[in-house]
Amino acid sequence: MKYDFSDNIQRGIIYLSKYSRDFYLQICSLVKSEYFEYPVHSNFFLSIKKYYEDYHDIPKDLHLLECIKDFKGSNEDLSDYDDELHRINTMDASCIGHTEFFLDLIEKFAQKAAMKEAITNSISLLKEDRMGDIEVLVRDALSINRNVDLGQSYFSDVMERFERSLQENSGNRFPLVFDTLTRELDGGLSAKELAMVVAPPGVGKSLYLVNQGVQALMQNKKVLYISLEMSEDKIAQRFDSVMTLIAQKKLKNSLGLLQKRLGLFNDNFPNGQLMIKEFPTGLANINDVRSLLVQLHNYEDFIPDVIIIDYLELLRPTREGLAEYQAQQRISEELRGIAVESNVLVWTATQTNRQGRAVKLITDSELADAYGKIRTCDYAISLNQSEEEFDDGQMRCYVMKSRNGKQRFVVPLSIDYSTLTMSECDPYETAE
């Protein structure tokens, strides 16, 4: 069915918005002022929106015209607005029809306008080869609808909430590399969560992320590893060693053994799948990740359970012109957004400030202005290592943050640098 979004329909939006607070609240998230064909209608809707944001009510005609004067200027000729307001006030309500039908009509009006806007804005993005951003614009336009998730009713949804909790705890947990961490989290992390590894440069962030990826594969999970620093082949070689226990230096001369052990690994965990994708350092943003997820689904039928992004500082925020600490917090928020909207567990890593190498135990204090990124995540650990510990193949894992389990304790670790494997030592201690 083709809809004609005539002047009367656009007037009808103003008419009902002006007289019905409930109606306005149903359409305010759908309709933008720039969707209207004529500036008068656009400015009326903008004024209603601004007035509601300021006073949480619908403006009377006098207040509406005063709002127009505020941004048009008191010396401007507003006769067009007076005339149009009269037309709106004297509209025959029958031309609008049933309210629900009209709401459906507005939904289609907003979808069409949003798609037109997305196509227009995509022209400049296409010239810059920003295909991920284009895809997001189109997707957002297509997603416009009146179906609103209002959350759960606490008292009436007890049984459903309890069943979801049982299901989550029984089959949808993601164990961590080390048993102690998993135990303190009642079986591991969950989908829709953001987990973070904190360490100074060269102290095993990528090493941990690879081991965490293998742990997920051993749970028959689908893992997407996004590298922003190392090549896909280099990351794949790290997985080779961790999964087969073949030393890095021996890999290139052990093709037969590698194939045999990878085959055994795949036999033992047949549903585990791994995709590795490299993005140029500092050029990719979260929209590129979203685009990749769509392409993997469409072309490979691959929907990940776990996304590992190595590492946070090498992503570019979607919003330009932010201070460094703001950019890092923004990226952290975007990563958590990916976790929620894609129903996955997201792991990433972040670097400490300069003092990170000098302290015995990395805590929140070593994050300085970048604390916002830890505040956003659900779980955070720091990797701590002195020079002596490095020589002995030792490390300490400190749980900095845990929304759903014990925090602020240390787990001693052992590292085999030949095979890049990490293991837990006993006992663990509570930090001061």
C-alpha positions in Angstrom: 0.0 0.0 0.0 1.3 3.4 -0.9 0.7 6.2 1.6 0.3 9.8 0.8 1.8 11.8 3.6 -0.1 14.9 2.7 -0.2 18.3 4.4 -3.2 17.2 6.3 -1.3 14.3 7.8 1.6 16.4 8.8 -0.9 19.0 10.2 -2.6 16.1 12.0 0.7 15.3 13.8 0.9 18.9 15.1 -2.9 18.9 15.9 -2.8 15.8 18.1 0.6 16.6 19.6 -0.7 19.9 20.7 -3.9 18.6 22.3 -2.8 15.3 23.7 0.2 14.7 25.9 -0.3 10.9 25.6 -0.3 11.1 21.8 2.8 13.2 21.8 4.6 10.7 24.1 3.8 7.9 21.7 5.3 9.6 18.7 8.0 11.8 20.1 10.7 9.1 19.7 9.5 8.4 16.1 9.2 11.8 14.6 11.9 14.4 14.1 11.3 18.0 13.2 13.3 17.7 10.0 10.9 15.0 8.7 8.2 17.7 8.0 8.1 19.0 4.5 7.4 22.6 5.4 9.5 24.7 7.9 6.3 26.0 9.7 5.3 22.4 10.6 8.9 21.6 11.4 9.3 24.5 13.8 5.9 23.8 15.4 7.0 20.3 16.2 10.4 21.4 17.4 8.7 24.0 19.7 6.4 21.4 21.2 9.4 19.1 21.8 11.5 21.8 23.4 8.6 23.0 25.6 7.9 19.4 26.8 11.6 18.9 27.6 11.6 22.0 29.7 8.3 21.8 31.4 7.0 18.2 30.9 3.8 19.4 29.4 2.2 20.4 26.1 2.3 24.2 25.3 -0.8 26.3 24.9 -1.1 28.3 21.6 0.4 31.4 23.2 3.3 29.5 24.6 3.8 27.7 21.3 4.1 31.0 19.4 6.4 32.4 22.1 8.7 29.4 21.5 8.7 30.1 17.8 9.7 33.7 18.6 12.6 32.5 20.7 14.4 30.9 17.9 13.0 32.9 14.9 13.5 36.3 16.5 10.9 38.6 17.9 11.3 41.0 14.9 10.5 38.2 12.4 7.2 38.2 10.5 5.2 35.3 12.1 2.0 35.8 10.2 2.6 32.4 8.4 2.6 30.7 11.8 -0.6 32.5 13.0 -2.3 31.4 9.8 -1.1 27.8 10.0 -2.0 27.6 13.6 -5.5 28.7 12.8 -5.7 25.9 10.1 -4.5 23.3 12.5 -7.0 24.4 15.2 -9.9 24.3 12.9 -9.0 20.9 11.4 -11.8 18.4 11.0 -10.8 15.5 13.2 -12.5 13.1 10.9 -9.7 13.6 8.4 -7.3 12.0 10.9 -9.5 8.9 11.3 -9.0 6.3 14.1 -6.2 7.2 16.4 -4.5 3.8 16.2 -4.6 3.9 12.4 -3.2 7.4 12.4 -0.4 6.2 14.7 0.4 3.4 12.3 0.4 6.0 9.5 2.9 8.2 11.4 5.1 5.2 12.0 5.3 4.7 8.2 5.8 8.4 7.8 8.8 8.3 10.2 10.2 5.2 8.6 10.1 6.7 5.1 11.5 10.1 6.3 14.3 8.3 8.2 15.2 6.2 5.2 15.3 9.2 3.0 17.5 11.0 5.5 19.8 7.9 5.8 20.2 7.7 2.0 21.0 11.4 1.8 23.6 11.2 4.5 25.1 8.1 3.0 26.3 10.0 0.0 29.2 11.7 1.8 29.9 8.5 3.8 30.2 6.5 0.5 32.8 8.9 -0.7 34.8 8.2 2.4 34.3 4.5 2.0 32.6 4.3 5.5 30.4 1.4 4.6 29.9 0.4 8.3 28.5 3.8 9.1 26.1 3.6 6.1 24.9 0.2 7.2 24.1 1.6 10.7 22.2 4.5 9.3 20.0 2.2 7.1 19.6 -0.3 9.9 18.4 2.4 12.3 16.0 3.7 9.8 14.5 0.3 9.2 14.3 -0.4 12.9 11.9 2.5 13.6 8.7 1.3 15.1 6.2 1.8 17.9 6.9 -1.5 19.7 8.4 -0.4 23.0 9.9 -2.7 25.5 8.8 -1.2 28.8 10.8 -3.6 30.9 9.5 -6.2 33.4 6.9 -5.9 36.1 8.8 -6.9 39.2 6.0 -8.5 41.2 4.0 -10.0 38.3 7.0 -11.5 36.5 8.5 -13.4 39.4 8.2 -16.9 37.8 9.5 -15.8 34.4 12.4 -14.0 36.0 13.2 -17.1 38.2 13.1 -19.4 35.1 15.4 -17.1 33.2 17.8 -17.1 36.0 17.9 -20.9 36.2 18.4 -21.1 32.5 21.2 -18.6 32.6 23.0 -20.3 35.4 22.6 -23.8 33.9 23.6 -23.4 30.3 24.6 -20.0 29.3 27.7 -19.2 31.4 31.2 -18.6 30.1 33.9 -20.0 32.3 37.1 -18.0 32.7 40.6 -19.4 32.1 41.2 -20.0 35.8 39.0 -22.2 38.0 39.1 -19.8 41.0 37.7 -16.9 38.9 35.0 -19.1 37.5 34.0 -20.4 40.9 33.8 -17.0 42.4 31.4 -16.0 39.5 29.1 -18.9 40.1 30.1 -20.6 36.9 31.4 -17.7 34.8 30.3 -14.6 33.0 27.1 -14.2 31.0 26.0 -12.9 27.6 25.4 -9.1 27.4 28.4 -8.4 29.7 31.6 -6.6 29.0 34.8 -8.0 30.6 38.2 -6.3 30.6 41.8 -7.2 31.1 44.1 -4.4 32.4 47.9 -4.5 32.2 50.9 -2.4 31.2 52.3 -2.9 27.7 53.9 -6.2 27.1 52.5 -7.9 30.2 50.2 -10.5 28.6 46.9 -8.8 27.7 46.8 -10.6 24.3 48.1 -13.7 25.8 45.2 -13.8 28.3 42.6 -13.0 25.6 43.8 -15.9 23.4 43.7 -18.3 26.4 40.2 -17.0 27.1 39.2 -17.6 23.5 40.4 -21.2 23.7 38.5 -21.7 27.0 35.3 -20.6 25.1 36.0 -22.9 22.3 36.3 -25.8 24.8 32.8 -24.9 25.9 31.7 -25.3 22.2 31.2 -21.6 21.8 31.6 -19.5 18.7 34.4 -17.0 19.1 35.1 -13.9 17.1 38.6 -12.5 17.7 39.1 -9.0 16.4 42.8 -7.9 16.3 43.6 -4.2 16.0 47.4 -4.6 16.2 48.6 -8.0 15.1 47.9 -9.8 11.8 45.3 -12.6 11.5 48.1 -15.1 10.9 50.0 -14.1 14.0 46.9 -14.4 16.2 46.1 -17.8 14.6 49.6 -19.0 15.4 49.0 -18.1 19.1 45.8 -20.1 19.1 47.8 -23.0 17.4 50.2 -23.2 20.3 47.6 -22.8 23.1 45.2 -25.4 21.6 47.9 -28.0 20.6 50.7 -27.3 23.2 53.2 -27.0 20.4 55.8 -24.4 21.1 55.7 -21.3 18.9 59.3 -21.9 17.6 58.4 -25.4 16.5 55.1 -24.6 14.7 56.5 -24.1 11.2 58.3 -27.4 11.3 55.4 -29.3 12.8 52.6 -29.1 10.3 51.7 -32.7 10.5 51.5 -32.7 14.3 49.6 -29.4 14.2 47.0 -30.8 11.9 46.6 -33.9 13.9 46.2 -32.1 17.3 43.8 -29.5 15.8 41.8 -32.3 14.4 41.6 -34.0 17.8 40.6 -30.6 19.4 37.9 -30.2 16.8 36.6 -33.7 17.5 36.4 -33.1 21.2 34.7 -29.7 20.8 32.9 -30.0 17.4 30.6 -26.9 17.9 33.5 -24.6 18.8 34.2 -22.2 16.0 36.8 -19.4 15.7 36.9 -16.4 13.3 39.8 -14.0 13.3 39.5 -10.6 11.8 42.2 -7.9 11.6 41.3 -4.2 11.3 43.8 -1.4 10.7 45.1 0.1 13.9 43.2 3.2 15.0 40.9 3.2 11.9 38.1 0.9 12.9 35.1 1.8 15.1 32.2 0.0 16.6 30.2 0.5 13.4 32.8 -1.6 11.6 32.3 -4.3 14.2 28.5 -4.2 13.7 29.0 -4.4 9.9 31.3 -7.4 10.3 28.7 -9.2 12.5 26.1 -8.7 9.7 28.4 -10.0 7.0 29.5 -13.0 9.1 25.9 -13.9 9.6 24.9 -13.4 5.9 27.9 -15.0 4.3 29.2 -17.5 6.8 26.1 -18.2 8.9 28.3 -17.4 11.9 26.8 -15.8 15.0 29.3 -15.5 17.8 28.8 -16.2 21.4 31.9 -14.4 22.4 33.6 -11.4 20.9 37.2 -10.6 21.8 38.6 -7.2 20.8 42.3 -6.7 21.2 42.4 -4.0 22.4 40.3 -1.0 23.5 42.6 1.9 22.9 43.1 0.9 19.2 39.5 1.4 18.4 38.3 4.7 17.1 35.2 6.3 18.8 32.2 6.9 16.6 32.1 10.5 17.8 35.0 12.8 16.8 36.5 15.6 18.8 36.4 14.0 22.2 39.2 14.3 24.8 41.2 11.1 25.3 39.5 10.0 28.5 36.1 10.8 27.0 37.0 8.8 23.9 38.0 5.8 25.9 34.8 5.8 28.0 32.8 6.2 24.9 34.4 3.2 23.3 33.8 1.2 26.5 30.2 2.2 26.4 29.9 1.2 22.7 31.5 -2.2 23.4 29.0 -2.9 26.2 26.3 -1.8 23.7 27.5 -4.4 21.3 27.3 -7.0 24.1 23.7 -6.2 24.9 22.3 -5.7 21.4 24.1 -8.8 20.0 23.5 -11.0 23.1 27.2 -11.9 23.4 30.0 -11.8 26.0 32.6 -9.2 25.0 36.2 -9.4 26.2 38.7 -6.6 25.6 41.9 -5.3 27.1 43.2 -1.9 28.1 46.5 -0.4 29.1 47.4 1.2 32.4 49.0 4.6 32.8 52.8 5.1 33.2 52.6 4.1 36.9 51.3 0.7 36.0 54.7 -0.9 35.7 56.0 0.6 38.9 53.3 -0.7 41.3 53.2 -4.1 42.8 49.4 -4.5 42.3 47.4 -2.6 39.6 44.2 -1.2 41.0 41.7 1.5 39.9 44.3 4.1 40.9 46.6 3.2 37.9 43.8 4.0 35.4 43.8 7.8 36.1 41.4 9.6 33.8 40.5 6.4 32.0 38.5 5.1 35.1 35.3 5.6 33.1 36.0 2.5 30.9 36.2 0.3 34.0 33.1 1.8 35.4 31.2 0.8 32.3 32.4 -2.9 32.3 30.9 -5.7 34.3 34.1 -7.5 35.1 37.7 -6.4 35.2 41.0 -8.1 36.1 44.6 -6.7 36.1 47.7 -8.7 35.2 50.7 -8.0 37.5 54.2 -9.0 37.0 57.6 -8.0 38.3 60.9 -8.6 36.5 61.6 -11.5 38.8 58.2 -13.0 38.1 58.7 -12.6 34.4 62.0 -14.5 34.6 60.3 -17.3 36.7 57.2 -17.5 34.4 54.9 -16.2 37.1 52.2 -13.6 37.2 49.4 -12.4 39.5 45.8 -11.9 38.4 43.9 -9.3 40.5 40.1 -9.1 40.3 39.5 -5.3 40.2 35.8 -5.4 39.6 33.0 -7.9 39.6 29.3 -7.0 39.5 28.2 -10.5 40.3 30.9 -12.1 42.4 33.8 -11.7 44.7 36.3 -8.9 43.9 39.6 -7.5 45.2 41.5 -10.8 45.5 44.7 -12.2 43.8 45.2 -15.4 41.9 48.8 -16.5 41.3 49.5 -17.7 37.8 52.1 -19.7 35.9 52.9 -19.0 32.2 54.6 -21.3 29.7 56.0 -18.8 27.2 56.9 -21.5 24.7 53.3 -22.6 24.3 51.7 -19.3 25.5 49.5 -21.2 28.0 48.5 -19.8 31.4 47.5 -21.8 34.5 46.5 -21.2 38.0 48.7 -21.7 41.1 47.4 -22.3 44.6 46.6 -20.7 46.9 45.0 -17.4 46.1 45.0 -14.5 48.6 42.7 -11.6 49.4 44.2 -8.2 48.6 44.5 -5.4 51.1 
